[in-house]
């Protein structure tokens, strides 16, 4: 059955009144419906062209600005508006924090119907740019062209790109000059690699045709000064592979881990691929409060190291450990929270579904001489059962840090069955966190809540909640 395409509408002189989910801002149409906008800031007065109409809302774009909001600031990045990241760069940081806090509070009260204690103000990030420790860039032989370039008669020059995917276009890559997300020498490495590859006629990847040599580049940095670079090749070509890897090694001797992958499959994920160390070690170290964490190419580690430290301190503080507690750390990942709290607990049990992460957790615990942690692998809703509890003990405190989808309802039910004194819930998605809290509300009261900004210039926000038995 075909649906008749909705006619585009234009609304004039609308005030942008709020920022909503996924970073879009909100205006109201004359008919009372909400309009979601990707390119305005609260306080702007704009004309809007809609391109999608739904029962209760429109999606549109600001086409003309009559008045600019005093919440605006000049974006630092030349790629703002084309690149899909850092969508809030045009909003001053204190206002970003305000809307992040507001979203968390709204989700907990409107979705979860949770009675909140006095809300602790959101913890902002000291670094508002250059805060990421991991970046992934894609090579392409057909870079994204601006409308001006397409309409121009001039020679478009170098068509190769090394940068980010254009939002919603899987085969189009924006060629980056300077990215404001990762500190030096990230930009220098990326730009030098691109220039060398072009000069030496190394083929950049073509996603549609699945041709070319150079596919992706990952750069990881750490607070210890370690740098990892991983180049992903589409096929093996020993001479060309060694040519570019030797160039990287010689030009940037500060790189402590230079690795590569030969990936001939359709997608560019490396988790099912063999990673080969070309120079240096096959890992880097991150350090936090005297603990060392060994990070390999496939490891998960919070991408804002400084704020991860603050997040873990809040989590430990909420747990209120005295040294006598058995703690379960659900969705433990590489065991960073488990090890961070271990010295103040009697014992910590970490559970995680990714076996590589658990192997890394065990290795890091050994490296840090932590003997009161144990790690187990398996799907949470199957592993975290009565038999597991009988074998390892009833926890006094549960810390849970699930993925964006939140906890499976069976996991929530099992927490309620166990009924620990406290649950500390760390979330990167306050909407699914609110849904889970609603299921626990009859048994548990939210006594503390603290939002943490891990990703300045974006709409993403973490939230930590302390639940205590009623």
Buried (B, 14 or more C-beta within 10 A) or exposed (E): EEEEEEEEBEBEEBBBEBBBEEBBBBBBBEEEBBBBBBBBBBBBBBBBBBEEBEEEBBBBBBEEBEEBBEBBBEBEBEBBEEBEBBBBBBBBBEBBBBBBBBBBBBBBEEBBEBEBEEBEEBBBBEBBBBBBBBBBBBBBBBBBBEEEEEEEEEEEEEEBBBBBBBEEEEBBBBBBEEBBBBBEBBBEBBBBBBEBBBEEEBBBBBBEEEEBBBBBBBBBBBEEEBBBBBBBBBBEBEEBBEBBBEBBBEBBEEBBBBBBBBBEEEEBEBEEBEBEBBBBBBBBBBBBEEBEBBBBBBBBBBBBBBBBBBBBBBBBBBBBBEEEBBBBBBBBBBBBBBBBBBBBBBBBBBBBBBEBBBBBBBBBBEBBEBEBBBBBBBEBBEBBBEEBBEEBEEBBBBBBBBEEEBBBEEBBBBBBEBEBEBBBBBBBBBBBBBBBBBBBBEEBBBEBBBBBBBBBBBBBBBBBBBBBEE
